[in-house]
Amino acid sequence: MAIDRTPVLKRCRTLGMTPGFVGVSKESFRQPRALRRKKSEYGLQLTEKQKAKFIYGILERQFHGYYEMAKKMEGITGANLLILLERRLDNVVYRLGLASTRRQARQVVRHGHIAVNGKRVDIPSALVSAGDVITVMESSRSKTYFKGMSESLTKQAVPAWLVLDAANVSGKVDRFPTREEIDVPIEEHYIVELYSK
């Protein structure tokens, strides 16, 4: 399995975004270099695609697969693409506050600590559906990482399309998100233009 091991702060600086969008609270104090020339149309499109891939932790082949799925769905392709990315299990675990970053959420899912509708799921890219209940496995609740999590979850703000049950360390997908509820700094129409060539 290929892993992107690029330093987070360096990558954020290159893509022109704050590290908070990937869940990192650190900041880089290095001065950005002045751009020598204006970015081309292709450069803008490529940067937006790289941003989306970096934020959600996806490599090219899988990302292109999501684009093909979004293209076949009804509605606007770019918005459908972001909705599909938000529906990934690792992203939902991150949005519910069960992990502080998407990378950590991916690891929590991969290690088998998460159950969807009572069944253990260890595939971070699994897409959740409306009505799915995401919980921490009963056997995992005694682990150090999950002890005392219910208290910290009470202060957690979750998106409107998710319902958090802090007492039971679980959450429910109430409905699919709309484009307006997705707060990532991506202009998805550039991605669609790039793949449409």
Sequence and secondary structure as in RCSB ss.txt:
>XXXX:A:sequence
MAIDRTPVLKRCRTLGMTPGFVGVSKESFRQPRALRRKKSEYGLQLTEKQKAKFIYGILERQFHGYYEMAKKMEG
ITGANLLILLERRLDNVVYRLGLASTRRQARQVVRHGHIAVNGKRVDIPSALVSAGDVITVMESSRSKTYFKGMS
ESLTKQAVPAWLVLDAANVSGKVDRFPTREEIDVPIEEHYIVELYSK
>XXXX:A:secstr
       HHHHHHHHT  GGGGT      S     SS   HHHHHHHHHHHHHHHHT  HHHHHHHHHHHHHSSS
 HHHHHHHHHHTBHHHHHHHHTSSSSHHHHHHHHHTT EEETTEE   TT B  TT EEEE GGGTTSTTTTTHH
HHHTT    TTEEEETTTTEEEE S   GGG      HHHHHHHHT 
